[in-house]
Amino acid sequence: MADIVLAGVFKEYLNGVVAIRDLDLELVDGELMVLVGPSGCGKSTLLRMVAGLEDVTAGTVTIDGKDVTNASPRSRDVAMVFQSYALYPHMSVRRNIGYPLKLARLPKHEIGDRVEAVARRLGLEKVLDRRPSQLSGGQRQRVAMGRAIVRQPTAFLMDEPLSNLDANLRVQMRAEIAGLQRDLGVTTMYVTHDQVEAMTMGDRVAVLNEGVLEQCATPRALYDAPVNLFVAGFIGSPAINLFATRIEACNGTAAVQLGGHSVPLAARQRAALADERVEGDVVLGVRPEAFEAVEAERATVTMRAAFVEELGSEHVVHGTLVDDPAQQPCAARMSIEHTPAAGDLVPLRVLPERLLLFDASSGRRIGHGLDGR
């Protein structure tokens, strides 16, 4: 097991494209860190720099206290699991799992014992003599995991290992990988473009955007306290509702305009506005669950439903707020007790304590310094 520390890391290609910009990131011993972001944000490049498969333009990479910035991949004692599995088609499962140990010239009996132990852990005992073409996608993924585990490395590096699997199998395998990582206690850097995967698996999640580390925090902190509009918009499904609005005075307190109505702000938001001396234009972030379906007389705003996603245990209603001059798309999460249909007017109460405020020019969340996340 090992810490992984990246300090001031840059990656610039010969054509001038900068993939990673002055990035600092530390994985603590035994942590599962997930890198997430849109396509082209640099997450796979960063993983490959840790593995030694990409050169570092500037900065340092340290594994287990050793500077490995210019070290060869083999000398870093990390094991990679790739999207393509990278199994040898002509070898049996047994030989695929044991191949790293053969390269290390371990005795045959030790290779056999370790392969058998890994196969039992991954439920592969009955397929050890089959070839990859005779396996299901989930079994091939387990073989790739087994080949990494059998080496007993100081760290695992996983590059979108579940992206080739169907939806149901992905859910099953991400639970298995997370459970296995906890059991082994091996420091793991895991790359995915799937934010649900990131939020359900990671001890912490690092959000990248155009080579910049926007925020690294627990899944809960990313959702409740995003540092800026990018993180707020990227994390969450359905996506957060964002409204351009203004701070105003209402009945002696601070409020924002939403759908033609004044919504008083909670004490925490008022304190943040006063501390940062914010006035005028802001962007209001409203998570879909920050709306509550109520009777018309208790409503803060009214939504005209355009369509309803039926999710079994709940609904997500999509539409626009009736009095919103911009008619921005809006989504509200509701329990099955409320069953609106397309075209219905849906009265909603806004939960002020769940609102997020962002600076209209910089995109930075107002109050980030106060909550310390």
C-alpha positions as MATLAB code, in Angstrom:
seq = 'MADIVLAGVFKEYLNGVVAIRDLDLELVDGELMVLVGPSGCGKSTLLRMVAGLEDVTAGTVTIDGKDVTNASPRSRDVAMVFQSYALYPHMSVRRNIGYPLKLARLPKHEIGDRVEAVARRLGLEKVLDRRPSQLSGGQRQRVAMGRAIVRQPTAFLMDEPLSNLDANLRVQMRAEIAGLQRDLGVTTMYVTHDQVEAMTMGDRVAVLNEGVLEQCATPRALYDAPVNLFVAGFIGSPAINLFATRIEACNGTAAVQLGGHSVPLAARQRAALADERVEGDVVLGVRPEAFEAVEAERATVTMRAAFVEELGSEHVVHGTLVDDPAQQPCAARMSIEHTPAAGDLVPLRVLPERLLLFDASSGRRIGHGLDGR';
ca = [
       0.000    0.000    0.000;
       1.179    3.535   -0.676;
       0.415    7.214   -0.845;
       0.411    8.767   -4.319;
       1.287   12.464   -4.516;
       1.186   14.654   -7.624;
       2.739   18.099   -7.138;
       2.541   20.898   -9.717;
       2.066   18.398  -12.542;
       1.907   19.675  -16.136;
       1.491   17.739  -19.364;
       2.082   19.544  -22.650;
       2.369   17.708  -25.955;
       4.756   18.619  -28.772;
       1.916   20.272  -30.712;
       1.383   22.719  -27.839;
      -1.774   21.110  -26.448;
      -1.790   21.272  -22.640;
      -3.560   18.241  -21.166;
      -2.838   18.821  -17.453;
      -2.305   22.228  -15.841;
      -0.407   22.698  -12.559;
      -2.266   19.898  -10.799;
      -1.805   18.976   -7.136;
      -3.444   15.810   -5.837;
      -2.724   13.413   -2.982;
      -4.121    9.907   -2.508;
      -3.752    8.616    1.028;
      -2.802    5.040    1.829;
      -5.656    2.638    1.006;
      -7.921    5.265   -0.585;
     -10.092    4.754   -3.654;
      -9.845    8.021   -5.577;
     -12.043    8.447   -8.651;
     -11.095   10.872  -11.432;
     -14.128   12.120  -13.329;
     -14.838   14.775  -15.925;
     -16.009   15.250  -19.514;
     -14.257   13.637  -22.450;
     -10.871   15.228  -23.101;
     -10.530   16.694  -19.592;
      -7.202   14.904  -18.982;
      -8.217   12.191  -16.507;
      -6.794    9.242  -18.486;
      -3.648   11.252  -19.260;
      -3.172   11.864  -15.548;
      -3.570    8.161  -14.794;
      -1.028    7.259  -17.470;
       1.431    9.787  -16.018;
       1.172    8.026  -12.654;
       1.728    4.695  -14.416;
       4.737    6.019  -16.323;
       3.083    5.567  -19.716;
       3.104    9.346  -20.329;
       6.025   11.669  -19.684;
       5.597   14.481  -17.148;
       6.371   17.909  -18.621;
       6.779   19.539  -15.198;
       6.096   18.690  -11.577;
       6.651   15.478   -9.639;
       4.936   12.130   -9.117;
       5.663   10.359   -5.832;
       4.573    6.821   -4.929;
       5.177    5.430   -1.449;
       7.505    8.324   -0.696;
       9.696    7.747   -3.765;
       9.996   10.232   -6.620;
       9.055    8.189   -9.704;
       8.583   11.121  -12.098;
      11.185    9.770  -14.513;
      11.086    6.104  -13.464;
      10.106    3.312  -15.865;
       6.578    1.837  -15.584;
       7.953   -1.514  -14.402;
       9.814    0.032  -11.473;
       6.742    1.820  -10.055;
       5.081   -1.307   -8.621;
       1.598   -0.360   -9.808;
      -0.908   -2.572  -11.625;
      -3.203   -1.245  -14.364;
      -6.633   -2.460  -15.393;
      -7.588   -1.208  -18.854;
     -10.909   -0.553  -20.564;
     -10.105   -3.237  -23.159;
      -9.069   -5.810  -20.463;
      -5.891   -6.475  -22.556;
      -6.112  -10.247  -22.060;
      -3.996  -12.642  -24.117;
      -6.518  -14.498  -26.313;
      -4.330  -17.602  -26.786;
      -3.777  -18.085  -23.044;
      -6.108  -19.714  -20.533;
      -7.520  -17.732  -17.624;
      -4.971  -19.432  -15.392;
      -2.050  -18.333  -17.563;
      -3.457  -14.806  -18.045;
      -3.697  -14.257  -14.292;
      -0.312  -15.790  -13.609;
       1.572  -14.102  -16.441;
       2.931  -11.153  -14.382;
       4.337  -13.642  -11.885;
       5.955  -15.636  -14.672;
       7.645  -12.455  -15.912;
       8.869  -11.887  -12.368;
      10.323  -15.447  -12.470;
       8.557  -16.688   -9.378;
       8.641  -20.452   -8.718;
       5.882  -22.427  -10.469;
       4.375  -23.680   -7.227;
       4.095  -20.125   -5.852;
       2.513  -18.912   -9.099;
      -0.004  -21.744   -8.927;
      -0.896  -21.066   -5.298;
      -1.368  -17.338   -5.844;
      -3.434  -17.811   -9.003;
      -5.702  -20.306   -7.217;
      -6.149  -17.927   -4.277;
      -7.060  -14.995   -6.547;
      -9.430  -17.181   -8.589;
     -11.285  -18.215   -5.416;
     -11.606  -14.584   -4.331;
     -13.033  -13.569   -7.735;
     -15.207  -16.631   -8.327;
     -13.157  -17.821  -11.298;
     -12.227  -21.333  -10.104;
     -14.471  -23.071  -12.655;
     -13.159  -21.148  -15.670;
      -9.409  -21.262  -15.016;
      -8.794  -23.485  -18.045;
     -10.974  -21.523  -20.472;
      -9.759  -18.861  -22.874;
     -11.019  -15.248  -22.829;
     -13.254  -15.817  -25.893;
     -15.225  -18.381  -23.854;
     -16.005  -15.924  -21.048;
     -18.719  -13.343  -20.465;
     -17.845   -9.657  -20.247;
     -18.037   -9.735  -16.459;
     -15.764  -12.781  -16.276;
     -13.204  -11.133  -18.567;
     -13.255   -8.092  -16.298;
     -12.622  -10.325  -13.278;
      -9.681  -11.946  -15.056;
      -8.199   -8.511  -15.728;
      -8.701   -7.667  -12.056;
      -7.147  -10.979  -11.041;
      -4.045  -10.301  -13.103;
      -3.629   -6.988  -11.273;
      -4.336   -8.415   -7.811;
      -2.002  -11.402   -8.129;
       1.002   -9.057   -8.365;
       0.235   -7.643   -4.910;
       1.185   -4.114   -6.088;
       1.414   -0.984   -3.988;
      -1.361    0.669   -6.029;
      -4.050   -0.087   -8.616;
      -4.670    2.203  -11.602;
      -7.969    1.581  -13.416;
      -8.861    3.287  -16.702;
     -12.638    3.064  -17.340;
     -12.646   -0.693  -16.644;
     -16.444   -1.054  -16.823;
     -17.256    0.995  -19.909;
     -17.619   -2.087  -22.164;
     -20.234   -3.740  -19.948;
     -24.015   -3.429  -20.130;
     -25.829   -1.282  -17.561;
     -26.879   -4.050  -15.149;
     -23.463   -5.688  -15.156;
     -21.782   -2.328  -14.589;
     -23.807   -1.826  -11.411;
     -22.847   -5.291  -10.189;
     -19.172   -4.937  -11.078;
     -18.712   -1.487   -9.550;
     -20.027   -2.862   -6.252;
     -17.650   -5.820   -6.545;
     -14.634   -3.639   -7.367;
     -15.369   -1.211   -4.527;
     -15.830   -4.088   -2.074;
     -12.675   -5.815   -3.276;
     -10.661   -2.606   -2.978;
     -11.860   -2.132    0.599;
     -10.950   -5.725    1.471;
      -7.478   -5.431   -0.041;
      -6.873   -1.907    1.234;
      -4.775   -1.038   -1.828;
      -4.522    2.621   -2.878;
      -6.510    2.935   -6.103;
      -6.857    5.629   -8.760;
      -9.950    4.970  -10.868;
     -10.895    6.863  -14.050;
     -14.466    7.080  -15.321;
     -16.628    9.458  -17.355;
     -19.724    8.209  -15.484;
     -20.529   10.494  -12.565;
     -22.869    7.918  -10.980;
     -19.996    5.431  -10.971;
     -17.737    8.069   -9.460;
     -20.176    9.057   -6.728;
     -21.023    5.497   -5.702;
     -17.460    4.137   -5.648;
     -15.051    6.847   -4.571;
     -13.874    7.631   -1.049;
     -13.119   10.961   -2.696;
     -13.800   12.205   -6.214;
     -11.526   14.525   -8.207;
     -13.390   16.561  -10.850;
     -11.264   17.622  -13.824;
     -12.097   20.159  -16.527;
      -9.733   20.991  -19.407;
      -6.742   19.714  -17.467;
      -7.584   21.662  -14.301;
      -8.536   20.036  -11.001;
     -11.733   21.891  -10.140;
     -12.474   20.155   -6.835;
     -11.486   17.045   -4.895;
     -13.839   16.036   -2.086;
     -16.134   13.326   -0.801;
     -19.150   12.565   -3.008;
     -21.459   14.207   -0.453;
     -19.384   17.381   -0.310;
     -19.235   17.633   -4.116;
     -23.015   17.436   -4.288;
     -23.884   19.698   -1.366;
     -21.001   22.168   -1.587;
     -19.604   22.447   -5.138;
     -16.896   25.089   -5.429;
     -18.178   26.496   -8.713;
     -20.766   26.292  -11.455;
     -18.834   23.655  -13.404;
     -18.796   21.175  -10.526;
     -22.408   21.968   -9.616;
     -23.536   21.354  -13.202;
     -21.439   18.246  -13.745;
     -22.316   16.438  -10.513;
     -25.924   15.373  -10.069;
     -28.530   13.516  -12.096;
     -30.869   15.106  -13.039;
     -28.627   18.130  -13.352;
     -28.965   21.092  -11.030;
     -31.374   23.836  -12.119;
     -29.537   27.128  -12.733;
     -31.303   30.489  -12.876;
     -29.785   33.914  -13.593;
     -31.207   36.211  -10.901;
     -30.471   39.089   -8.524;
     -30.075   39.631   -4.793;
     -32.827   41.910   -3.498;
     -34.323   43.067   -0.212;
     -37.661   41.555    0.816;
     -39.408   42.210    4.144;
     -36.158   43.292    5.731;
     -34.120   40.289    4.605;
     -32.143   39.179    1.553;
     -34.008   37.284   -1.160;
     -33.636   36.159   -4.763;
     -36.050   36.269   -7.651;
     -37.231   32.848   -8.865;
     -40.004   32.424  -11.383;
     -41.295   35.928  -10.751;
     -41.415   35.439   -6.977;
     -39.133   36.564   -4.139;
     -37.561   33.679   -2.228;
     -36.036   34.673    1.151;
     -32.598   33.198    1.731;
     -31.581   31.054    4.687;
     -29.316   32.468    7.411;
     -26.257   30.638    6.030;
     -26.663   32.251    2.615;
     -27.289   35.682    4.092;
     -24.089   35.360    6.141;
     -22.131   34.386    3.017;
     -23.489   37.363    1.068;
     -22.570   39.743    3.901;
     -19.120   38.194    4.371;
     -18.276   38.439    0.676;
     -20.149   41.727    0.134;
     -22.145   40.331   -2.773;
     -24.822   42.462   -4.368;
     -26.767   42.365   -7.604;
     -26.482   39.590  -10.185;
     -25.958   35.980   -9.091;
     -26.730   32.506  -10.412;
     -29.134   30.503   -8.290;
     -28.646   26.738   -8.139;
     -31.636   24.588   -7.205;
     -31.211   20.818   -6.986;
     -34.312   18.919   -8.227;
     -35.009   17.707   -4.674;
     -34.918   21.295   -3.347;
     -38.430   21.630   -4.766;
     -41.294   20.163   -2.754;
     -44.725   19.454   -4.237;
     -47.357   21.199   -2.064;
     -50.899   22.555   -2.157;
     -51.292   25.712   -4.233;
     -51.685   28.009   -1.219;
     -48.284   26.931    0.166;
     -46.429   27.152   -3.134;
     -43.452   29.391   -3.786;
     -43.540   28.869   -7.564;
     -45.583   26.951  -10.118;
     -44.170   24.655  -12.778;
     -45.876   23.743  -16.045;
     -44.954   20.099  -16.610;
     -43.635   19.213  -20.063;
     -42.924   15.547  -19.425;
     -42.557   13.201  -16.462;
     -39.868   10.585  -15.942;
     -41.350    7.594  -14.137;
     -38.552    6.045  -12.040;
     -40.608    3.583  -10.015;
     -39.935    4.909   -6.527;
     -40.202    8.553   -7.606;
     -40.898   10.934  -10.490;
     -38.733   13.587  -12.074;
     -40.946   16.284  -13.554;
     -39.454   18.451  -16.300;
     -40.919   21.758  -17.424;
     -40.649   25.508  -16.893;
     -41.701   27.860  -14.109;
     -44.871   29.677  -15.097;
     -43.681   33.203  -14.255;
     -40.060   32.769  -15.297;
     -39.443   35.393  -18.017;
     -36.512   33.378  -19.412;
     -38.518   30.121  -19.427;
     -35.434   28.135  -18.461;
     -35.793   24.349  -18.275;
     -36.478   23.105  -14.762;
     -36.606   19.666  -13.128;
     -38.185   18.688   -9.803;
     -37.907   15.348   -8.016;
     -41.174   14.115   -6.469;
     -42.484   11.139   -4.547;
     -45.010    8.773   -6.157;
     -47.712   10.386   -4.023;
     -47.717   13.195   -6.608;
     -48.520   12.093  -10.156;
     -48.571   15.097  -12.507;
     -48.983   14.658  -16.250;
     -47.634   16.665  -19.150;
     -49.377   20.056  -19.280;
     -50.323   20.097  -15.584;
     -49.574   23.069  -13.360;
     -47.543   21.814  -10.400;
     -47.316   24.010   -7.259;
     -43.873   23.807   -5.665;
     -42.326   25.073   -2.469;
     -38.629   25.947   -2.564;
     -36.506   24.752    0.368;
     -34.325   27.843    1.067;
     -31.680   25.927    3.027;
     -30.952   23.794   -0.053;
     -30.297   26.719   -2.419;
     -26.828   27.428   -3.806;
     -25.594   30.856   -4.917;
     -22.835   31.491   -7.452;
     -21.022   34.627   -8.515;
     -22.409   35.583  -11.920;
     -19.029   36.603  -13.356;
     -16.549   34.076  -11.913;
     -18.883   31.118  -11.378;
     -17.471   30.612   -7.865;
     -19.939   29.469   -5.215;
     -20.731   32.169   -2.705;
     -19.998   30.940    0.804;
     -17.481   28.252   -0.138;
     -14.972   29.715    2.292;
     -17.476   29.679    5.153;
     -18.424   25.993    4.990;
     -14.803   24.908    4.595;
     -15.513   22.292    1.917;
];
